[in-house]
């Protein structure tokens, strides 16, 4: 922990950032103050549009030609950065401040090798030889656990995985041993295991280099894991500041309380947990209210809140400051949801036991074709990417099957094969007794109508030239769900179910926020009234409040229409909240499957245990096992013999001869209670003796 008596590495004081626009200017950030000390990680959280990234861009002078610091100061190691000329700033930032972006490809040049890009940081800013720069690059890549570091330097960015790209960006940022490291959502798109390794790395580097870290995120679990202090931003203002422990234990501002209520808790089951989204949305910078910025969305707002702007002030004995008129009067434990929050009632659910989707040894292989003459003549042995291997399970009507696993485990390929975007290699997949292993082009229109999909990125599936109403109405017209004369009315009903309203009918995709686009994608998938909806990471990039609203929406739709869902997500807390049953996949195989309650408590497969230990838990008091998998997933072209997980399994030493059987023999399914099945050589009785991965002390729960 840092010494707060020392001069802070970064101090923002009454910072206001504005952008020049046609007809004037807009203040994106107003009166933001915080400080970060040496060896301290400071988290900044809030929804999209709150100004988190804008503050970071101001520090590195990356506001664009129309952006500028209007008021206030940015002190870096005692020097005010505001007003310094470009060359002075370039030298100061180049040697002392580094930034890691959410998308590593924003920082990597696709036309340069990784080695050239990393060496450039050292040769330009520190004037050292290329040979010495290469040695330091290799050493830093090894510090971020990059396998085969020397060869990675010779590759181009597209030749390594997304997780490896992010490690390269972090290693590049650390080459100059910065005094300040700014990280803008650096783990949002990463697998849970890679994210855990990156977060461990951040904590380790903070201790080793005594670096001050500014960590921007909307993930409260990440904040609880790596941050010492946190600032909560809303509509361009800091509304609450304090230590992570104080903020999570007793949030004072209604907005902070709302964010915490919107986060799925890993320990809660589907029936016993409720997510409460914050109604409304962050106001645009040119349409902010005159009083408290949060008043239009606040359950406690009074006339004073609507007319008088609150100031940041200390509250209570804790080291917390809050921007709220009523902070002392609000009791978060007595909060009840208002009528404007639509919460699904799952207490009376009766799941159908009759399966609607049945898979039996389903396989999907891809041909690997070389470029040599021998390959062209067919003289070499055929090779295959074994993307899905022997998937066997049943999905009851009206239930949700969650599918989890790292990238490359076959999750997306599995559901693409079911929906018909990929043709199955072998095995059976039956939907209502119809064979769905054929290519999409060979299917009957009626079958296509009953199987629909929600994709991760709605932008890639929406036509920018067509209105929202046209895109939702297209499936109704194509499949004749309703008469043409009634299509507009049905589309409006769907929009209202999505909490969007009739005024969205004629809008174009560019006029929608990310959460609104995803709701349109869901509405379009439901327009044909399908029996099964397959969801591929539909909420991974959304703010916690929008995520909560969409998950509740899907649950309400499922309850009303008895829709069956397959749900892919890398956030195991979300899968736990949303799913009735869960399948854990690794390298194309299902390793464990069963009711969600069974998957999240011993006995579990060693791979499931490792995934759970990597999940960022939004509770700084939680005690979590530290299990990290070594290396990356092996190649699906030549998967390991025996148990596919044995090359990375931290538990194989429990078996005789250091788990030699794992290398030689494919494990058989072991069955527990309620249909819980585990594919592992370790006896299920022994797996049941393991301690839970996550433990919250009772005194903290009380």
NUVOTOR-226258 format. One line per 2 residues: their letters; for each residue x negated, y, z of C-alpha. Coordinates in steps of 0.02 Angstrom, whole numbers. Layout:
A> X,Y,Z; ...
***
This chain:
XX> 0,0,0; -63,174,-43
XX> -114,310,78; 18,445,55
XX> -98,575,134; -210,565,-19
XX> -182,674,-171; -55,586,-284
XX> -115,522,-452; 44,588,-534
XX> 161,720,-466; 312,786,-561
XX> 384,941,-481; 555,1013,-530
XX> 528,946,-706; 649,1002,-842
XX> 629,938,-1020; 724,1013,-1167
XX> 745,977,-1352; 776,1111,-1484
XX> 930,1071,-1587; 1032,1163,-1715
XX> 1113,1310,-1626; 1006,1307,-1469
XX> 930,1179,-1352; 982,1032,-1242
XX> 906,993,-1073; 880,805,-1070
XX> 798,806,-897; 831,929,-755
XX> 740,960,-591; 656,790,-575
XX> 526,771,-437; 426,620,-382
XX> 246,570,-348; 144,411,-371
XX> -10,373,-268; -162,265,-304
XX> -122,78,-296; 66,111,-294
XX> 201,50,-413; 345,172,-431
XX> 503,109,-515; 622,223,-609
XX> 793,145,-641; 957,198,-719
XX> 1067,167,-870; 1020,210,-1049
XX> 1029,397,-1076; 980,443,-899
XX> 811,516,-949; 692,382,-883
XX> 588,365,-1041; 593,553,-1074
XX> 499,583,-911; 366,458,-963
XX> 349,535,-1136; 324,706,-1058
XX> 176,640,-958; 90,578,-1117
XX> 150,727,-1222; 251,617,-1339
XX> 412,719,-1344; 408,752,-1531
XX> 401,918,-1622; 565,982,-1549
XX> 538,927,-1368; 448,1025,-1233
XX> 433,1046,-1044; 547,1193,-1007
XX> 516,1210,-820; 415,1129,-684
XX> 245,1047,-674; 162,879,-711
XX> 8,862,-601; -113,723,-646
XX> -252,703,-516; -221,883,-465
XX> -226,956,-641; -68,1028,-716
XX> -41,947,-887; 91,1075,-938
XX> 13,1208,-1047; -150,1117,-1087
XX> -201,1117,-1270; -195,961,-1379
XX> -380,916,-1378; -395,936,-1190
XX> -242,828,-1164; -305,696,-1287
XX> -469,673,-1193; -383,668,-1024
XX> -250,545,-1077; -367,439,-1182
XX> -482,405,-1035; -360,402,-889
XX> -179,370,-940; -111,219,-1034
XX> 65,170,-1086; 147,3,-1124
XX> 306,7,-1227; 457,-108,-1226
XX> 424,-167,-1404; 240,-213,-1423
XX> 251,-193,-1612; 277,-6,-1584
XX> 99,0,-1518; 17,-126,-1635
XX> -34,-89,-1814; 24,-236,-1923
XX> -114,-205,-2050; -259,-214,-1926
XX> -327,-363,-1830; -301,-363,-1643
XX> -489,-351,-1617; -505,-193,-1723
XX> -362,-110,-1629; -428,-154,-1457
XX> -608,-107,-1495; -551,62,-1562
XX> -490,112,-1389; -665,90,-1318
XX> -770,152,-1464; -668,312,-1483
XX> -643,359,-1301; -800,289,-1220
XX> -928,286,-1362; -994,110,-1331
XX> -1062,-13,-1459; -947,-130,-1554
XX> -1030,-285,-1481; -1004,-224,-1303
XX> -826,-173,-1345; -792,-350,-1411
XX> -856,-428,-1248; -747,-314,-1144
XX> -595,-350,-1254; -617,-539,-1232
XX> -641,-519,-1043; -482,-414,-1029
XX> -380,-536,-1134; -436,-674,-1016
XX> -377,-568,-869; -202,-566,-945
XX> -210,-756,-965; -223,-754,-1155
XX> -272,-927,-1220; -417,-934,-1343
XX> -455,-749,-1321; -601,-740,-1444
XX> -496,-808,-1588; -348,-698,-1544
XX> -457,-546,-1585; -469,-610,-1765
XX> -281,-625,-1789; -152,-500,-1848
XX> -6,-455,-1733; 120,-561,-1831
XX> 13,-716,-1801; 45,-721,-1613
XX> 205,-737,-1510; 302,-592,-1435
XX> 239,-633,-1260; 60,-635,-1324
XX> 88,-470,-1415; 143,-392,-1251
XX> -11,-461,-1162; -121,-385,-1298
XX> -38,-215,-1272; -61,-227,-1083
XX> -243,-281,-1104; -273,-136,-1224
XX> -197,-14,-1100; -309,-79,-961
XX> -472,-73,-1061; -502,106,-1007
XX> -466,61,-824; -331,196,-818
XX> -291,293,-661; -108,293,-717
XX> -19,154,-810; 155,192,-878
XX> 262,41,-921; 426,68,-1014
XX> 535,-90,-1004; 383,-202,-1041
XX> 470,-368,-1004; 649,-343,-1067
XX> 633,-456,-1220; 518,-587,-1141
XX> 556,-762,-1080; 580,-778,-894
XX> 415,-875,-876; 316,-749,-980
XX> 401,-607,-886; 348,-685,-720
XX> 167,-699,-781; 169,-516,-838
XX> 242,-457,-672; 112,-559,-576
XX> -20,-479,-686; 45,-304,-651
XX> 38,-334,-464; -135,-412,-476
XX> -204,-269,-582; -130,-140,-464
XX> -226,-219,-321; -387,-251,-419
XX> -401,-82,-507; -304,23,-379
XX> -200,87,-525; -48,196,-502
XX> 96,122,-602; 254,206,-664
XX> 376,66,-705; 533,107,-804
XX> 669,-25,-809; 855,-60,-793
XX> 820,-229,-710; 841,-214,-522
XX> 766,-387,-497; 602,-327,-575
XX> 603,-173,-463; 626,-282,-309
XX> 479,-391,-360; 343,-267,-411
XX> 385,-92,-348; 343,-5,-184
XX> 457,144,-210; 600,180,-328
XX> 686,332,-401; 863,315,-468
XX> 903,429,-616; 1073,478,-682
XX> 1115,601,-822; 941,678,-822
XX> 927,698,-634; 849,601,-492
XX> 995,555,-379; 907,448,-249
XX> 727,413,-199; 653,298,-67
XX> 561,137,-31; 623,-17,-121
XX> 668,-99,45; 773,50,103
XX> 862,74,-65; 911,-110,-81
XX> 958,-131,102; 1062,26,117
XX> 1090,123,-46; 1158,296,-9
XX> 1213,366,-176; 1376,297,-252
XX> 1284,272,-417; 1148,165,-338
XX> 1282,65,-247; 1372,40,-414
XX> 1214,-24,-500; 1184,-153,-363
XX> 1366,-213,-370; 1348,-242,-558
XX> 1200,-362,-543; 1231,-552,-541
XX> 1160,-636,-386; 1067,-798,-419
XX> 1138,-885,-266; 1322,-851,-303
XX> 1435,-972,-396; 1557,-925,-532
XX> 1714,-929,-426; 1636,-844,-274
XX> 1548,-699,-360; 1617,-544,-443
XX> 1530,-413,-548; 1595,-235,-534
XX> 1547,-126,-683; 1540,63,-661
XX> 1687,138,-758; 1648,263,-895
XX> 1479,304,-970; 1331,421,-945
XX> 1381,594,-1011; 1287,663,-1161
XX> 1161,801,-1119; 1272,932,-1203
XX> 1430,875,-1111; 1377,861,-930
XX> 1498,915,-793; 1469,1076,-696
XX> 1471,998,-522; 1399,828,-475
XX> 1346,737,-632; 1419,573,-567
XX> 1585,646,-510; 1688,588,-664
XX> 1639,406,-627; 1634,415,-436
XX> 1766,335,-324; 1735,462,-187
XX> 1733,624,-288; 1817,777,-209
XX> 1851,953,-272; 1683,1004,-198
XX> 1596,867,-300; 1679,927,-461
XX> 1636,1110,-437; 1475,1117,-334
XX> 1312,1040,-390; 1227,941,-249
XX> 1043,958,-205; 921,819,-159
XX> 910,806,30; 841,684,159
XX> 966,573,247; 956,463,403
XX> 797,399,484; 736,310,327
XX> 621,393,202; 764,419,78
XX> 824,575,-13; 992,578,-100
XX> 1088,699,-213; 1265,680,-143
XX> 1382,793,-42; 1465,646,46
XX> 1320,525,77; 1343,522,267
XX> 1530,487,251; 1521,344,125
XX> 1525,166,191; 1471,52,48
XX> 1531,-104,140; 1710,-36,143
XX> 1716,-4,-45; 1861,-81,-142
XX> 1874,-81,-333; 1993,42,-413
XX> 2130,2,-538; 2015,56,-680
XX> 1900,-95,-650; 1963,-253,-734
XX> 1896,-399,-632; 1935,-579,-684
XX> 2022,-691,-559; 1937,-861,-568
XX> 2003,-933,-405; 2146,-1027,-489
XX> 2054,-1095,-639; 2094,-1274,-688
XX> 1965,-1339,-810; 2021,-1462,-940
XX> 1929,-1628,-932; 1961,-1667,-1116
XX> 1806,-1624,-1219; 1827,-1510,-1368
XX> 1646,-1526,-1427; 1548,-1690,-1422
XX> 1365,-1709,-1471; 1279,-1877,-1487
XX> 1090,-1884,-1523; 1099,-1728,-1630
XX> 936,-1688,-1720; 876,-1541,-1821
XX> 708,-1555,-1909; 629,-1429,-2028
XX> 511,-1483,-2166; 334,-1412,-2152
XX> 263,-1387,-2324; 79,-1350,-2350
XX> 9,-1245,-2491; -124,-1365,-2558
XX> -112,-1463,-2722; -100,-1626,-2624
XX> 50,-1555,-2531; 131,-1500,-2695
XX> 107,-1675,-2769; 179,-1757,-2614
XX> 16,-1849,-2574; 9,-1793,-2392
XX> 111,-1861,-2249; 272,-1764,-2222
XX> 274,-1657,-2066; 425,-1587,-1974
XX> 464,-1455,-1845; 567,-1555,-1722
XX> 675,-1409,-1666; 816,-1511,-1584
XX> 791,-1691,-1530; 930,-1806,-1472
XX> 1050,-1677,-1397; 1191,-1774,-1313
XX> 1329,-1692,-1209; 1514,-1650,-1202
XX> 1594,-1479,-1177; 1768,-1479,-1096
XX> 1900,-1366,-1172; 1908,-1193,-1093
XX> 1739,-1208,-1005; 1571,-1124,-1032
XX> 1409,-1219,-1060; 1257,-1111,-1023
XX> 1097,-1156,-1117; 930,-1098,-1045
XX> 747,-1123,-1085; 595,-1030,-1152
XX> 580,-967,-1330; 546,-1114,-1444
XX> 647,-1235,-1338; 781,-1255,-1473
XX> 926,-1159,-1395; 969,-1050,-1544
XX> 937,-1191,-1669; 1059,-1300,-1572
XX> 1204,-1179,-1583; 1162,-1130,-1763
XX> 1173,-1316,-1807; 1341,-1330,-1718
XX> 1413,-1178,-1805; 1345,-1231,-1976
XX> 1210,-1102,-2008; 1090,-1252,-2008
XX> 1127,-1427,-2072; 1096,-1566,-1947
XX> 959,-1692,-1989; 1043,-1838,-1899
XX> 1158,-1878,-1756; 1338,-1829,-1726
XX> 1425,-1667,-1679; 1614,-1673,-1672
XX> 1731,-1528,-1642; 1911,-1587,-1613
XX> 1859,-1750,-1699; 1798,-1654,-1854
XX> 1617,-1681,-1908; 1519,-1518,-1894
XX> 1348,-1583,-1945; 1373,-1525,-2125
XX> 1315,-1361,-2200; 1428,-1210,-2181
XX> 1461,-1203,-2368; 1537,-1379,-2360
XX> 1660,-1341,-2219; 1845,-1314,-2231
XX> 1900,-1133,-2198; 2006,-1192,-2052
XX> 1853,-1264,-1966; 1755,-1104,-1994
XX> 1898,-1006,-1918; 1892,-1108,-1757
XX> 1703,-1089,-1730; 1639,-910,-1713
XX> 1478,-831,-1650; 1422,-676,-1555
XX> 1243,-628,-1599; 1110,-547,-1490
XX> 1088,-394,-1600; 1254,-323,-1661
XX> 1164,-202,-1779; 1102,-347,-1884
XX> 1278,-415,-1908; 1379,-255,-1935
XX> 1395,-169,-2104; 1349,14,-2076
XX> 1465,68,-2219; 1625,-8,-2148
XX> 1728,56,-2003; 1753,-40,-1842
XX> 1934,-76,-1890; 1886,-145,-2061
XX> 1755,-260,-1987; 1868,-331,-1851
XX> 2013,-348,-1972; 1913,-441,-2104
XX> 1923,-614,-2017; 2111,-590,-1991
XX> 2132,-557,-2177; 2011,-695,-2230
XX> 2093,-830,-2126; 2272,-766,-2131
XX> 2281,-755,-1942; 2419,-624,-1953
XX> 2515,-547,-2101; 2423,-403,-2187
XX> 2551,-277,-2126; 2512,-323,-1945
XX> 2322,-323,-1956; 2297,-144,-1897
XX> 2408,-172,-1745; 2315,-332,-1699
XX> 2146,-246,-1719; 2203,-107,-1602
XX> 2260,-237,-1474; 2088,-317,-1482
XX> 2003,-148,-1462; 2108,-112,-1309
XX> 2061,-282,-1237; 1879,-232,-1264
XX> 1917,-69,-1170; 1879,34,-1325
XX> 2049,103,-1379; 2134,148,-1543
XX> 2019,297,-1574; 1877,177,-1615
XX> 1968,102,-1765; 1899,226,-1892
XX> 1725,248,-1817; 1568,187,-1903
XX> 1438,79,-1813; 1314,225,-1801
XX> 1442,318,-1693; 1440,182,-1558
XX> 1325,146,-1411; 1238,-22,-1395
XX> 1369,-87,-1272; 1511,-29,-1384
XX> 1434,-116,-1535; 1422,-277,-1437
XX> 1606,-264,-1389; 1650,-242,-1573
XX> 1547,-398,-1611; 1644,-494,-1479
XX> 1810,-428,-1545; 1764,-482,-1722
XX> 1718,-657,-1660; 1888,-668,-1573
XX> 1987,-597,-1719; 2014,-768,-1799
XX> 2074,-837,-1630; 1940,-972,-1623
XX> 1938,-1118,-1504; 1748,-1108,-1480
XX> 1637,-953,-1470; 1448,-973,-1471
XX> 1355,-828,-1389; 1169,-805,-1425
XX> 1092,-685,-1297; 1241,-564,-1308
XX> 1194,-459,-1155; 1004,-471,-1142
XX> 966,-292,-1195; 1111,-204,-1109
XX> 1117,-97,-952; 1176,-189,-796
XX> 1344,-98,-791; 1382,-130,-976
XX> 1323,-309,-953; 1443,-332,-807
XX> 1588,-260,-908; 1554,-375,-1056
XX> 1535,-531,-947; 1700,-492,-859
XX> 1780,-461,-1028; 1723,-631,-1094
XX> 1788,-716,-937; 1958,-631,-956
XX> 1967,-682,-1139; 1920,-860,-1092
XX> 2052,-866,-956; 2189,-796,-1069
XX> 2155,-897,-1226; 2070,-1052,-1151
XX> 1922,-1017,-1263; 1772,-1133,-1249
XX> 1601,-1050,-1249; 1419,-1096,-1270
XX> 1314,-959,-1191; 1127,-933,-1218
XX> 1031,-811,-1106; 856,-799,-1035
XX> 922,-719,-874; 962,-867,-762
XX> 1061,-756,-643; 1181,-712,-785
XX> 1195,-894,-839; 1230,-946,-659
XX> 1369,-817,-644; 1449,-852,-812
XX> 1435,-1040,-841; 1531,-1191,-777
XX> 1397,-1313,-836; 1216,-1283,-884
XX> 1095,-1373,-1001; 908,-1341,-980
XX> 810,-1363,-1142; 624,-1385,-1170
XX> 538,-1414,-1337; 699,-1468,-1422
XX> 758,-1587,-1285; 888,-1567,-1148
XX> 794,-1597,-985; 937,-1571,-864
XX> 1124,-1546,-878; 1265,-1532,-753
XX> 1379,-1414,-654; 1299,-1244,-624
XX> 1300,-1269,-434; 1198,-1429,-456
XX> 1070,-1350,-572; 1026,-1212,-449
XX> 994,-1323,-297; 883,-1476,-269
XX> 870,-1600,-348; 815,-1515,-507
XX> 697,-1556,-649; 520,-1485,-622
XX> 547,-1374,-775; 708,-1303,-702
XX> 617,-1274,-538; 483,-1174,-630
XX> 613,-1071,-723; 704,-1029,-560
XX> 542,-979,-474; 510,-855,-615
XX> 678,-763,-604; 664,-586,-534
XX> 784,-584,-386; 868,-415,-347
XX> 830,-433,-161; 660,-379,-90
XX> 689,-489,65; 707,-650,-36
XX> 570,-780,-15; 535,-864,-182
XX> 421,-1009,-228; 274,-962,-338
XX> 270,-1090,-478; 191,-1035,-641
XX> 179,-1146,-794; 7,-1155,-875
XX> -9,-1122,-1061; 123,-1104,-1195
XX> 254,-1228,-1258; 164,-1360,-1366
XX> 195,-1365,-1553; 362,-1437,-1606
XX> 272,-1511,-1757; 171,-1628,-1646
XX> 258,-1635,-1476; 173,-1727,-1331
XX> 203,-1913,-1312; 308,-1980,-1169
XX> 392,-1840,-1074; 375,-1682,-1178
XX> 350,-1577,-1022; 205,-1678,-950
XX> 68,-1563,-1018; 133,-1419,-911
XX> 220,-1509,-769; 163,-1452,-595
XX> 245,-1605,-513; 171,-1750,-613
XX> 35,-1776,-480; 172,-1847,-367
XX> 174,-2004,-475; 39,-2141,-474
XX> -117,-2113,-580; -79,-1928,-589
XX> 80,-1962,-686; 6,-2073,-820
XX> 180,-2143,-852; 234,-1967,-904
XX> 109,-1972,-1048; 153,-2147,-1107
XX> 339,-2172,-1081; 492,-2069,-1123
XX> 592,-2046,-961; 769,-2110,-944
XX> 916,-2010,-879; 945,-2014,-691
XX> 1123,-1974,-637; 1173,-1881,-480
XX> 1342,-1819,-421; 1475,-1735,-530
XX> 1391,-1783,-694; 1225,-1701,-648
XX> 1087,-1784,-753; 897,-1762,-749
XX> 772,-1827,-878; 620,-1862,-769
XX> 512,-2006,-706; 509,-1937,-528
XX> 650,-2025,-432; 799,-1911,-403
XX> 791,-1952,-217; 617,-1875,-210
XX> 670,-1724,-313; 809,-1696,-186
XX> 680,-1675,-45; 602,-1519,-124
XX> 635,-1353,-37; 751,-1231,-128
XX> 659,-1113,-244; 740,-957,-170
XX> 771,-926,14; 850,-771,92
XX> 821,-758,281; 984,-768,376
XX> 949,-614,479; 938,-516,316
XX> 1099,-591,251; 1197,-544,406
***
